[in-house]
Amino acid sequence: MNSAPLVVVSGPSGVGKSTVVAEAISADPGVWLSVSATTRAPREGEVDGVNYFFVSPDQFDSMVESSEFLEWAQFAGNRYGTPRGPVQERRAAGIPVILEIELQGARQVRVSDPTARLVFLAPPSWEVLEARLTGRGTESAEAVAVRLAAAREELAAQGEFDDVVVNADVQESAQALLDFLHG
């Protein structure tokens, strides 16, 4: 039996990745959103194995050494990675899988699992992305500037992806993801 599809969703900060993926999973609960491993401590209300797999730095090192990750990266002093086993288990069971990860992770998945379909979620325009990031009101102007600079680099990489979905409408973007998973 062929394994179920794996769709990797990536795009710049503020484009709506989490919102679109949540909408896709709400519309089709048979799709599984991969759970990442992290070395950071759990935040209040987070559940091990649901929000993240919380592991020690030594456990993470061991997982890297034994090639247990489809991809991994360091961010803000902590490491995050997508464990290969749970993704493979679900795909083998016929359950389609979505990974919501950053550009560097998507590039790693391209190498570690060439069957994955990489989808770039793009904003309708630069102005819309800028408005989304500044409209959050949760970060300083400097932090927004850093995110916008990173977004320019990420937008320049969209040609590396199999598909580009412009997130002008959350439901339409979520349906496009589901079409890739079931198409």
C-alpha positions as CSV (number, residue, x, y, z in Angstrom):
1,M,0.0,0.0,0.0
2,N,1.2,3.5,-0.8
3,S,1.6,5.7,2.2
4,A,-0.8,8.7,2.7
5,P,0.4,12.1,1.5
6,L,2.6,14.5,3.5
7,V,2.0,18.2,2.9
8,V,4.5,20.7,4.3
9,V,3.1,24.2,4.8
10,S,5.6,27.1,5.1
11,G,5.5,30.8,4.6
12,P,6.4,34.1,6.2
13,S,5.4,35.1,9.7
14,G,2.0,36.7,9.7
15,V,0.8,35.0,6.6
16,G,-1.7,32.8,8.5
17,K,-0.1,29.4,8.5
18,S,-1.6,28.3,11.9
19,T,-5.0,29.7,11.0
20,V,-5.2,28.0,7.6
21,V,-3.9,24.7,9.0
22,A,-6.4,24.8,11.9
23,E,-9.2,25.4,9.4
24,A,-8.1,22.5,7.2
25,I,-8.0,20.1,10.2
26,S,-11.4,21.4,11.4
27,A,-12.8,20.7,8.0
28,D,-11.2,17.3,7.8
29,P,-10.4,15.8,11.2
30,G,-9.0,12.7,9.5
31,V,-5.9,14.8,8.7
32,W,-3.1,14.7,11.3
33,L,-1.0,17.8,12.2
34,S,2.5,16.7,13.1
35,V,3.6,17.4,16.7
36,S,7.2,18.8,17.0
37,A,9.7,17.9,19.7
38,T,11.3,20.8,21.5
39,T,13.9,21.4,24.2
40,R,12.0,24.4,25.6
41,A,10.0,24.0,28.8
42,P,6.2,23.5,28.5
43,R,4.1,26.6,28.9
44,E,1.1,26.7,31.1
45,G,-1.6,24.4,29.7
46,E,0.6,22.7,27.2
47,V,0.4,18.9,27.1
48,D,3.4,16.6,26.2
49,G,2.6,14.7,23.0
50,V,-0.3,17.1,22.1
51,N,1.3,20.5,21.8
52,Y,4.9,19.3,21.6
53,F,7.1,16.4,22.7
54,F,9.1,18.0,25.5
55,V,12.6,16.5,25.6
56,S,15.9,17.4,27.3
57,P,18.8,18.8,25.3
58,D,20.5,15.4,25.6
59,Q,17.5,13.5,24.3
60,F,17.3,16.0,21.4
61,D,21.0,15.4,20.6
62,S,20.5,11.7,20.7
63,M,17.5,12.0,18.3
64,V,19.6,14.1,15.9
65,E,22.4,11.6,16.0
66,S,20.1,8.7,15.2
67,S,18.4,10.6,12.4
68,E,15.0,10.6,14.1
69,F,14.0,13.9,12.7
70,L,12.6,14.8,9.3
71,E,13.9,18.3,10.0
72,W,15.1,20.3,13.0
73,A,16.3,23.8,13.8
74,Q,17.3,26.1,16.6
75,F,15.2,29.1,17.4
76,A,15.4,31.6,20.3
77,G,17.8,29.4,22.2
78,N,15.7,26.2,21.9
79,R,15.6,23.4,19.4
80,Y,12.6,22.2,17.6
81,G,12.2,19.2,15.3
82,T,9.7,17.0,13.5
83,P,10.0,13.4,14.7
84,R,10.1,11.0,11.7
85,G,8.4,8.0,13.5
86,P,4.9,9.4,14.2
87,V,4.8,10.9,10.7
88,Q,5.7,7.6,9.0
89,E,3.3,5.6,11.3
90,R,0.3,7.8,10.4
91,R,1.2,7.8,6.7
92,A,1.6,4.0,6.7
93,A,-1.9,3.8,8.3
94,G,-3.3,5.9,5.5
95,I,-3.7,9.1,7.5
96,P,-2.7,12.3,5.6
97,V,-0.2,14.4,7.5
98,I,0.4,18.2,7.5
99,L,3.6,19.8,8.8
100,E,3.6,23.5,9.6
101,I,7.2,24.5,9.6
102,E,9.6,27.3,8.6
103,L,11.5,27.6,5.4
104,Q,14.7,25.9,6.6
105,G,12.7,23.0,7.8
106,A,10.8,22.7,4.5
107,R,14.2,22.5,2.7
108,Q,15.3,19.7,5.0
109,V,12.1,17.8,4.5
110,R,12.6,18.1,0.7
111,V,15.9,16.2,1.2
112,S,14.7,13.7,3.9
113,D,11.4,12.9,2.2
114,P,11.2,13.7,-1.5
115,T,7.6,12.4,-1.6
116,A,6.4,15.4,0.5
117,R,4.5,18.1,-1.2
118,L,5.8,21.5,-0.2
119,V,3.2,24.3,-0.2
120,F,4.2,27.9,0.3
121,L,1.5,30.1,1.8
122,A,1.8,33.6,0.5
123,P,0.1,36.9,1.4
124,P,-2.2,38.6,-1.1
125,S,0.4,41.4,-1.2
126,W,3.3,42.8,0.7
127,E,1.1,45.5,2.2
128,V,-1.3,42.9,3.6
129,L,1.5,41.0,5.2
130,E,2.9,44.2,6.7
131,A,-0.5,45.2,8.0
132,R,-1.0,41.7,9.6
133,L,2.3,41.9,11.4
134,T,2.0,45.5,12.6
135,G,-1.7,45.0,13.4
136,R,-1.0,42.2,15.9
137,G,0.3,44.9,18.3
138,T,2.2,42.2,20.2
139,E,5.7,43.1,19.2
140,S,8.0,46.1,19.1
141,A,8.6,48.0,15.9
142,E,12.1,46.5,15.8
143,A,10.7,42.9,16.1
144,V,8.3,43.6,13.3
145,A,11.1,45.0,11.2
146,V,13.1,41.7,11.8
147,R,10.1,39.6,10.8
148,L,9.5,41.7,7.7
149,A,13.1,41.3,6.6
150,A,12.9,37.6,7.1
151,A,9.6,37.6,5.2
152,R,11.3,39.2,2.2
153,E,13.8,36.3,2.1
154,E,11.1,33.7,2.6
155,L,9.0,35.2,-0.2
156,A,12.0,35.0,-2.5
157,A,12.2,31.3,-1.9
158,Q,8.6,30.4,-2.9
159,G,9.9,29.1,-6.3
160,E,11.5,26.2,-4.3
161,F,8.0,24.9,-3.4
162,D,5.7,22.6,-5.4
163,D,2.7,24.9,-5.0
164,V,2.0,28.4,-3.9
165,V,-1.3,29.2,-2.2
166,V,-2.2,32.9,-1.8
167,N,-4.0,33.3,1.5
168,A,-6.6,35.9,0.6
169,D,-9.4,33.7,2.1
170,V,-8.7,31.3,5.0
171,Q,-11.4,28.8,3.9
172,E,-10.2,28.7,0.3
173,S,-6.6,28.3,1.4
174,A,-7.5,25.5,3.8
175,Q,-9.5,23.8,1.0
176,A,-6.5,24.0,-1.3
177,L,-4.4,22.2,1.4
178,L,-7.0,19.5,1.6
179,D,-7.1,19.2,-2.2
180,F,-3.3,18.6,-2.1
181,L,-3.8,15.9,0.6
182,H,-6.7,14.2,-1.2
183,G,-6.1,15.1,-4.8
